[in-house]
Amino acid sequence: MEKIEIERRGSLLYTRGYRRLVVALTLVYAAVGAAMAVLGARVFDRALAGIIIFALVLGMIALMWMVYGAILWIFARESRQGVEINDEGVRETHDGREHAFIPWAGVKEIEIAATLVAGASLRVKGNFSEIAVSNVDLAITRPMKIREMHKALGQSTRMRELLLALKRAAPHAALRMNRLARRRLKKYEWAGSN
């Protein structure tokens, strides 16, 4: 079997792709907040009213940036993880160290769940552990524009190739899939076998 390495960077790259939108929303909210502050100061005849309104808008903007930063931090931590598939089995690594390993003889089940948003996710289950691979990590491997990312997520070729490689390496493993995955993969003879 040819060695396959998958880095879990897709979610981080996808989230970073929305940075321009967050900056644009910041500018729009700041402009609307300034207009509301001026209007509030005139309606209430007090500068303090305008200052309070603008402070509330700035608080909302700060909260938006805090949430965006937290999401980036979470996905940055996840991007240090990876999955390696080779002749021995499936290995999950964290910061280059082995976290979980399932040898081919220990693979009990391969599960694929297709979704409308992210394409699909694939899980390899052993007796004591499971290792998951998302279509986001297979499709988004480099920085792209948002449209390119959405187009890549809609294609499931790499996920099908990975599923086929796993099924060849562990033919004894049960194959489970949700309805959407079964519908998308029904043209393959092995899709209805388990």
Summary of the structure (lengths in Angstrom):
residues: 194
radius of gyration: 23.2
end to end distance: 22.7
largest distance: 77.5
contacts: 570
relative contact order: 0.15
helix: 53%
strand: 23%
